[in-house]
């Protein structure tokens, strides 16, 4: 399972659109979409902010979980 699948899973669980989350994080929706699709590089200052907004740990963004595979 990829970081992108987990990102999409947690974004949807928080009921955020790509645009809403992008605005909260001060990044483009295109950047988030690129990450969700398994492309692009994670900016060093981005990950802590993402975890804070989604209220998740960094580990949870990388862990394997069968339930989240549905969001691939």
Backbone as CSV, one residue per row, in Angstrom:
resi,resn,N_x,N_y,N_z,CA_x,CA_y,CA_z,C_x,C_y,C_z
1,UNK,0.850,-1.177,0.000,0.000,0.000,0.000,0.892,1.234,0.000
2,UNK,0.442,2.219,-0.655,1.274,3.399,-0.817,0.852,4.541,0.111
3,UNK,1.765,5.458,0.229,1.488,6.697,0.953,0.247,7.367,0.355
4,UNK,0.170,7.381,-0.968,-0.943,8.042,-1.646,-2.298,7.448,-1.302
5,UNK,-2.365,6.133,-1.214,-3.618,5.476,-0.849,-4.030,5.865,0.566
6,UNK,-3.074,5.888,1.467,-3.368,6.285,2.844,-3.767,7.751,2.921
7,UNK,-3.094,8.596,2.172,-3.453,10.015,2.152,-4.901,10.185,1.693
8,UNK,-5.267,9.520,0.611,-6.643,9.609,0.100,-7.639,9.097,1.150
9,UNK,-7.312,7.983,1.778,-8.178,7.398,2.804,-8.443,8.394,3.941
10,UNK,-7.380,8.970,4.489,-7.557,9.897,5.618,-8.223,11.202,5.186
11,UNK,-7.952,11.647,3.973,-8.611,12.865,3.476,-10.117,12.631,3.374
12,UNK,-10.511,11.519,2.815,-11.934,11.215,2.652,-12.600,10.996,4.004
13,UNK,-11.897,10.348,4.911,-12.469,10.148,6.259,-12.740,11.472,6.967
14,UNK,-11.928,12.474,6.674,-12.145,13.807,7.256,-13.157,14.611,6.444
15,UNK,-13.647,14.020,5.357,-14.629,14.660,4.486,-14.086,15.925,3.818
16,UNK,-12.813,15.889,3.440,-12.181,16.997,2.720,-12.108,16.670,1.237
17,UNK,-12.386,17.659,0.418,-12.077,17.532,-1.003,-10.587,17.826,-1.154
18,UNK,-10.057,17.521,-2.327,-8.653,17.871,-2.583,-8.448,19.373,-2.415
19,UNK,-9.380,20.153,-2.936,-9.253,21.610,-2.859,-9.298,22.105,-1.414
20,UNK,-10.187,21.575,-0.613,-10.279,22.005,0.789,-8.994,21.686,1.546
21,UNK,-8.491,20.472,1.379,-7.263,20.100,2.070,-6.089,20.931,1.570
22,UNK,-6.043,21.173,0.280,-4.975,21.988,-0.294,-4.957,23.385,0.314
23,UNK,-6.118,23.963,0.474,-6.204,25.303,1.068,-5.733,25.303,2.517
24,UNK,-6.089,24.274,3.261,-5.657,24.176,4.658,-4.137,24.023,4.770
25,UNK,-3.545,23.384,3.775,-2.107,23.104,3.804,-1.278,24.107,3.009
26,UNK,-1.951,25.024,2.338,-1.285,26.023,1.503,-0.439,25.371,0.407
27,UNK,-1.039,24.387,-0.256,-0.431,23.744,-1.425,-1.509,23.662,-2.497
28,UNK,-1.136,23.253,-3.682,-2.137,23.132,-4.750,-2.859,21.788,-4.668
29,UNK,-4.089,21.780,-5.153,-4.844,20.534,-5.225,-4.145,19.570,-6.174
30,UNK,-3.495,20.106,-7.194,-2.747,19.278,-8.138,-1.608,18.540,-7.426
31,UNK,-0.922,19.209,-6.516,0.155,18.576,-5.750,-0.392,17.410,-4.916
32,UNK,-1.513,17.630,-4.248,-2.114,16.557,-3.454,-2.569,15.406,-4.337
33,UNK,-3.145,15.713,-5.464,-3.578,14.678,-6.392,-2.383,13.859,-6.875
34,UNK,-1.299,14.529,-7.152,-0.077,13.846,-7.587,0.409,12.888,-6.505
35,UNK,0.381,13.333,-5.256,0.797,12.464,-4.151,-0.157,11.280,-3.993
36,UNK,-1.446,11.532,-4.083,-2.432,10.456,-3.938,-2.290,9.404,-5.038
37,UNK,-1.822,9.816,-6.180,-1.641,8.894,-7.296,-0.277,8.219,-7.291
38,UNK,0.490,8.442,-6.223,1.773,7.760,-6.075,2.922,8.401,-6.812
39,UNK,2.757,9.628,-7.216,3.807,10.350,-7.923,4.231,11.552,-7.091
40,UNK,5.273,12.179,-7.495,5.708,13.394,-6.818,6.522,13.105,-5.578
41,UNK,7.156,14.142,-5.103,7.979,14.032,-3.906,7.347,14.829,-2.776
42,UNK,7.486,14.291,-1.581,6.923,14.949,-0.401,7.900,16.024,0.059
43,UNK,7.406,17.220,0.173,8.229,18.331,0.649,8.519,18.133,2.133
44,UNK,9.753,18.427,2.568,10.137,18.163,3.968,9.229,18.816,5.014
45,UNK,8.785,20.026,4.768,7.941,20.711,5.755,6.470,20.334,5.631
46,UNK,6.133,19.592,4.599,4.739,19.257,4.323,4.195,18.157,5.228
47,UNK,4.959,17.123,5.460,4.475,15.952,6.192,3.980,16.281,7.600
48,UNK,4.714,17.036,8.411,4.186,17.380,9.741,2.881,18.183,9.682
49,UNK,2.788,19.094,8.726,1.552,19.883,8.589,0.386,18.991,8.173
50,UNK,0.654,18.068,7.241,-0.377,17.141,6.788,-0.903,16.307,7.954
51,UNK,0.006,15.763,8.734,-0.395,14.943,9.886,-1.213,15.752,10.877
52,UNK,-0.831,16.985,11.084,-1.557,17.855,12.008,-2.984,18.114,11.527
53,UNK,-3.139,18.440,10.262,-4.462,18.746,9.715,-5.351,17.501,9.698
54,UNK,-4.783,16.364,9.310,-5.573,15.137,9.245,-5.688,14.434,10.600
55,UNK,-4.926,14.914,11.571,-4.901,14.337,12.915,-4.530,12.853,12.888
56,UNK,-3.414,12.579,12.215,-2.876,11.223,12.123,-1.378,11.263,12.425
57,UNK,-0.811,10.101,12.702,0.629,10.019,12.898,1.314,9.803,11.546
58,UNK,2.590,10.127,11.490,3.343,9.878,10.261,3.354,8.394,9.932
59,UNK,3.477,7.566,10.957,3.485,6.117,10.734,2.208,5.639,10.049
60,UNK,1.076,6.217,10.425,-0.200,5.761,9.854,-0.301,6.068,8.364
61,UNK,0.463,7.036,7.891,0.441,7.352,6.465,1.223,6.333,5.637
62,UNK,2.017,5.514,6.304,2.847,4.540,5.591,2.498,3.093,5.911
63,UNK,1.625,2.852,6.887,1.358,1.477,7.298,0.401,0.754,6.360
64,UNK,0.526,-0.549,6.347,-0.356,-1.408,5.558,-1.674,-1.600,6.310
65,UNK,-2.778,-1.558,5.582,-4.086,-1.754,6.195,-5.050,-2.184,5.096
66,UNK,-5.638,-3.360,5.244,-6.519,-3.905,4.210,-7.728,-3.013,3.936
67,UNK,-8.259,-2.384,4.963,-9.434,-1.522,4.793,-9.140,-0.373,3.838
68,UNK,-7.939,0.151,3.887,-7.583,1.313,3.071,-7.346,0.980,1.602
69,UNK,-7.163,-0.288,1.275,-6.922,-0.681,-0.109,-8.092,-0.313,-1.011
70,UNK,-9.266,-0.161,-0.434,-10.443,0.227,-1.204,-10.314,1.634,-1.788
71,UNK,-9.409,2.430,-1.238,-9.260,3.829,-1.652,-8.163,4.017,-2.685
72,UNK,-7.635,2.930,-3.177,-6.547,2.976,-4.147,-7.017,3.519,-5.457
